[in-house]
Structures are given as C-alpha cells and as structure tokens.
Amino acid sequence: MTTSGAGARAGTATAGGYAKGRARRAAIIQSAAEHFAQRGFRAVTILDLAAACDISRAGLLRYFPDKDALLQAVLEDRDRLDRERFRPYTRLGGGLGVLRGIVDLAGHNELTPGLIELFVRLSGEASDPEHPAHAYFAERYERIRRGTAHALREAGAAGHLRAGTDPGDAAVRLTALMDGLQTQWLFDRSVDMSRHVRTAVLALLNERGAAAFEALTPPVLPD
C-alpha cells in the first residue's frame, strides 16, 4: 500500500516530468523557428534541429513525429501569440479597435525580427502547392482579409469610413501592405512599419472616423 507521503512524492515527480517535457517541447519549437527563418524549411534537417537542441534524432522524434509536424507546431505557436496580443483590440468595438490592433501589431513585429524572417521566408516557399505549409498560408491570408474586411464594414456602419471605400478591396491592400513592409524592413530597419500602416488606415477613414481612431486607448497587452 502506498503511503500518502510516497504518493505525494510520486505526484511531484510526475508533475516535474511533465513540466520538463513541456519546456523541452517549447525549446524545440523555438529552435526550429529560428532555423526555418534563417535557412528555410527545406534546407533544415531533423538532425540539424536535434543537434541544435542537444538531443538525439530519436529524442526529438519523441516530441514531433516528423519535420512537417514540427513546422505545424511552429506556425500554431506564432498564431497563438498573435491571438493573445490581438484579442484585447477586438473588445474596443466598432471595427476601429481591430484597425488599431493592425497598426500596433506592425509596431510590435519590429521587436520580433526572427518571426518576421520566418514568415517572409516560409510564405514565399509555401506558394508551392506541394509545400507542407501551403494550405496554412492560403487559409491564413483568407482569414486575415476576411477579418479586416469585417472590421472595415463595422467601421462603415458606424459612419467612420470615407465614402466609396470598398471593405473587401481595402482589406486586400492592407494585407499586401503589411507583408510588403515586412519584406522591406528586413532589408532596411529604418522603415517604420507602424507609421505606414497607420497612414493607410487613416486614409480609409473620414474625419469623424479618424478622430475616433486617435481617441482609442490602447489595451494593456501581455509582455
């Protein structure tokens, strides 16, 4: 019969093991993101990643069955971080909060050059229909355009858009601007992505909308 003390020790050991496993998995994802950003998905091997994480190939494959699964984990982790940062903006209301979030996200991205490199490189590679991230990026672009168009329609319903603005077309242009700025920024860090995105957003708003946009109080965001 197991004593309560032994059970507590076993529980602690198990919890410690889980925590260690989660930490190892997170470290592998972080290392993979850095390698994919620097060299591209296809150029990096499982052996490269295992060596970078100081574990065996078999050890890495206990966490991820193959490189495609690891790529998926890298992309999901990036999406999770973006959702956590963006969620408070959706509560500002009227569509303007989402537009403010787009501007602020452009500024935040300047603090994470590795992630910009990752997405610029992978999105280019993934234009190949055979690339394992092709469906992910196709869905991601569609989702971003759809969400941006929805925010613009909300802003229009509130009387904040310039007359004649088409939300769908404007969403395509804003998405293209964000991606194009990220590519330019990798070559020239003096490019102020946030300023250019702000200018583009304000150009879509009428005087009332611009005033309401500027009056928004940015939410408190996670570090």
Salt bridges, closest charged atoms under 4 A:
ASP48 OD2 - ARG39 NH1 3.41
ASP77 OD1 - ARG80 NH2 2.69
ASP79 OD2 - ARG143 NH2 3.75
ASP82 OD2 - ARG78 NE 3.00
GLU84 OE2 - ARG80 NH1 3.15
ASP104 OD1 - ARG100 NE 3.17
GLU125 OE1 - HIS131 NE2 3.18
ASP128 OD2 - ARG42 NH2 3.02
GLU139 OE2 - ARG143 NE 3.30
GLU142 OE1 - ARG146 NH1 2.14
GLU154 OE2 - HIS150 NE2 3.58
GLU214 OE1 - ARG198 NH1 2.98
